[in-house]
Amino acid sequence: MEWEAPGIVLDVRPFGETDVLATVMTEEHGAHRGLARGGQSRTRASLWQPGNLVQTRWIARLSDNLGAFTAELIHPAAALALDDPLALAMLRSACAVTEGALPEREPHPRVFDGLLNLLANLPRGPIVLSDLIRWELTVLADLGYGLDLTSCAVTGTTGDLAFVSPRSGRAVSTEAAGPWRDRLLPLPAFLLATQNPATAADWRDGLRLTGHFLARDAFGLHHKPLPQARLALYDRVTALAEPTPETDPDA
């Protein structure tokens, strides 16, 4: 058994002294594990980094075997993000969410295409956070946990949607929220229309929104915690959203 395809390295774990167990996602084969011999060596370690796009070949005696990977680098996303802490945090979070949320060897072309687009656009800076949050909504939808942000769950109206029910995943208007607004999740406007500009606070609220459902459904139902890389990204964006104290001119 064998196949060859472009893939995104999602996770790499040491195996023995020189090899690694790698998880690579391709469009057709989904998140797929395999043994990469020599993956810890000086010549190959830079290839087997989460976020890198590689031309991957997988070989095994039987289809249900672990099998072995060989690969050639196409795009060094991991190395390109090293000097940008936010880009590196986004890359690590997206790879960890993909690796942890998706069933092994189950194709999810929309998730793959969205992840590929994220990696290509990381150099654009913080605005890519909007795409990452929308991509997380795609992950949820592909797994059967999609949110309904089209109309108010209470009144059925499509205007003034400002919150999401943490139970149902449906949007709620400002009027319908009433005294329960503190129990609801904020709905950033950029998720309703692409032309709406997003602020750091919007990105924080968007990550809080998708993180709630990822933690409860995609990970929680399988008794797994939200990945540490995803928690670290939320903390970093929350810090961006906090107001900077004004400098006292008399100090």
N, C-alpha and C positions, 0 to 999 in steps of 0.2 A: 504494500500500500504506500502511495506517496502522492503529494500534491505540491505545487509551487504557486506562490501568489505574493503580492505586496502585503505587508502586515505592519501593525504598530505594536511595538514592545510595550506590554502593560506591566509586567512584574518579572523580577529576576531574583532568585534565591540561590545561595551557594549550595553546591552538591559535591561533597568530597573536597579534595584539595584544589582542583583546577576547573571542574565543570560547574554548570549552573542549571537549575530548573527554570525555564523561561515560559511565560505566558504571552502569546502573540495573538492579536486579533486580526483576522482578515475578513473581507466582505462576505465570502462564501462559507467559510468554516467557523466563524465566530471566534470566541476566546478559546484558544487551543494551547495546551501545555505540551512541552517536549524537553528533552535533554539537549543542551548545547555544550558539546565537548570543548574544553579549553576556554570556556566563557569567562573565566577569571584571569586568564593570562594577560600580559601587558599588551599583546597585539589585538586581543579580541574584547577586552573588558569595555572599551569605549563604544563598541558596536552594541553590546547587550545592555543598554540603558533604557529605562522606561521613557517612552515618548518618541524614541527613534522610529523612523519609517524604514523598513528593511525589505529587501526581496528575500522571501523565506522559502525554504524547501523542507518539507517534513517527510520522513521515511520511517516505516514500521513494518514488521512482518504481518501483523493483523490490525484491523481498523481500530480495535479497542485497546491496543497497546499504547504505552506512553510515547514511544517513538523518539526520534532524534531530529534536531533542527540544524540546518546550516543556513547562513544568511550573508547577504552583502548589503552594505549601507546605502540607502537612497537619500535620506534627509536627516541630518544630525540635530534634531529638535532639542534633545537634552543638552548638548553642548552649547547651542545657541541661546538657551535660556539661563545659563549659569550666572551671567552677570546681571540678570534682572530678577530680583527676589519675587516680585509679583508674578511674572511670567512663569518662573520655576514653580511657584505654589499652584498656579492654575494647571500646569502640565501634570504635576504629581497628583493633584486632586482628581483630575479627569481620568487619568490612568487607573488610579486606585478605585474610583467609583465603577469604572467599566469592569475591571477585574473582579471586584467583589460582588457586583449586582447581577451580572449576566451569567446564566447557566453555561457550563462549559460545552463547547462544540455546537452551540445553537446559533445559527446565523441571525444577525440583526443589522442589515445593510444600512438602515437610517442612522443607527447609532455609530456605525463605522464611518459613514460619510461625514457626519457631524463632527466626530472626533478628528478626522483628517483635516477638516476645515479649521478647527480650533488650532491645531498644531501649526498650520500654515500661516495663521493670522496672529500668533502670539507677539510678533514684533510690533504690532499696532498699539500695544499698550493697554491701559486699564479698560478701554472701551470694549475689549474682547470679553470682559466679564458678562456683558449683556448676552453675547452669543453662548457663553458657557452655561448660563442659567437657562436659556431656552433649550440648549442641548440636554440639560438634566431633565427638563420637562419631557423631552423626547424619550429619554431612557425610561422614565416612569410610564409613559404611554405605551412603549413597546413591551413593557413587562405586564401590562394590563392594569396599571394604577394611574391612568391619565387623569389630569385635573380638568374640570369644566369651567372655563373662564369666559363663557359666551354670554351668560345671562345670570341675573340674581336668583339664587336658590329660593328666596322668600317671595318676591314679587313677580319674577319672570321678566323684569325690565332689563334692557341691555345697556343703559346709561348709568353713569356715576358709580361704576363698580370700583370698590376701594378695599375690599377685604376678601378673605377666603376662609371657609369653614375648615378647621383642623380635623373635623370628623369626616365630612363628606367630600372635601376637595372641590367644592363648588363656590363660585364667586358670590359675594354679598354686596349690595349697594350701601352707600353711606346712610341713607334713610332707614333701610331695613336693619342695619346693624344696631342702631339705638343704644341701649344701655349695655349690650353684649359686646361692644366693639373691642373691649380689652381682652376678651376671650378669643378673638379672631386673629388671623394672620394678615398683616398688611399686604396688599396687592400692588406692586409697583406699576406705574402707568406704562412703562416701556414694554411690559408683557402684553398689553392690550393693543398697542399700535407701534409699529417700528419707528415712526417719525417722532415719537415722544422721546425727548432727551432723558438720559439717566444720570443721576448723581451717585456719589459714593454711598449715600444713605439708601438709595433705591437698590443698589447692588447688594448691600447688606440685607435688606428686607427680602430681596429675591432669593439669596442664598439661604436665608432663614426659612422661606416658604418651601423651596424644593428640598432643603435638608430635613425638614419635618417629615415629609412623605417618604423620602429615601430611607430615613432612619426607621420609620414605623413599618413601611411596607417592603421595600426592596431588600433591606437588611434585617429589620426586626423580625419579620416572619420566619427568617431562617436562623434566628438567634445569633446574629452577628452585629457587632457595633458599627456605627458609621466610621469609615476609615480615618485614621489620624490625620492623613494628608488633607482630607476634606474639612476636618475641624480646624486645622491650621490655616486653611484658606479663609474660612469664615472669620477667624480671629484677626487675620491681617486686614481684611476688608472692613471689619468693624473699626479697627484702629484708623483707617483712612476716613471713615465717616464721622469720627469724633471731632468736634470743633477744636481748632488750635487756639490756645489761650492768647489773648491779645498782649502784645508787648507793651509794658508800661514805659512811656517815654521818660519818666522821671526816675526810673530805676537805675 
